[in-house]
Amino acid sequence: MDLRGRHIISIADFSRDEILHILRTAAVMESGGAGEPLAGRLMATLFFEPSTRTRLSFEAAMLKLGGRVMGFSDPGSSSAKKGESLADTIRMIERYADVMVMRHPRDGAARLAAEVSRVPVINGGDGSNQHPTQTFLDLYTISRLFPQLVSGEGLTVAFAGDLRYGRTVHSLISALCHFGGRILTVAPRGLELPVQYIAEANHHGITVEAVPSLNDAIAACDVLYMTRLQEERFPDPLEFDHIKASYRVNAEMLTAAKPHMRILHPLPRVNEIAADVDATAHAHYFTQAANGIPVRQAILGLVLGAVR
Ligand code: CP
């Protein structure tokens, strides 16, 4: 399968076969079988918003494959600060690098960059819209835990937290449409999953059920996908303090979980997963984040045509 030259902007741009090909390639990368096929290639990182995992795991992936990296992590140090348009920034970077990874606060910024760029643009998160490479690593993680994801037997995945603005949630729900199963949601009032994602899931035969509490979700799911409650979205700080207490998982609550249930979180966590969860068999979020390296190696190798 040839993904050479492809932009990675939205999960919706990828077929089930293409997703599975990326996951299979990631497994090859994880086994260390790829060598250094990107020697002599250069990746630019354009991060207009903060990041730890996405930027650094892309850099690690490129370096492991023999390539080199350059970029900025603070837009204040780029000429965007002087008023340069995003389109002009992209027109320059495409002349310097073979591939670029961009995170931007505006929904649709990655699509705009792809329309301008002749080299592959990889969306590292655009506003509250999409975070497709996070989704590939989420799917990779889930499929290694639960091979029945791919065989179509279906899993129950519960999403908790800020489902309105959480781009990792939106991307993953779109991807799960290829794999069947059941989705549960639990979110504070005003931060529920937007109806368009419920409609998309229903269109693919997946039920989306809002459950009353985190405890209900924990008892029923195979995968609990936690997300950060974004304090900045709450108009009333008192309301935030009240709600955050009901969106915190601790080890005691997990006694009601199925033994095989695993907790994922795109990270960073703030206070929604208590530290005592880390030592339980349910905690899987650090392994999930580590999977970002082989998955991003696969993406870079494929879009640069170095692996097929
Ligand atoms: N999951 C994720 O996107 O993490 P960062 O914000 O640290 O890149």
Boltz pocket constraint, residues with backbone or C-beta under 6 A from the ligand:
constraints:
  - pocket:
      binder: B
      contacts: [[A, 50], [A, 51], [A, 52], [A, 53], [A, 54], [A, 55], [A, 124], [A, 125], [A, 134], [A, 266], [A, 267], [A, 268]]
      max_distance: 6.0
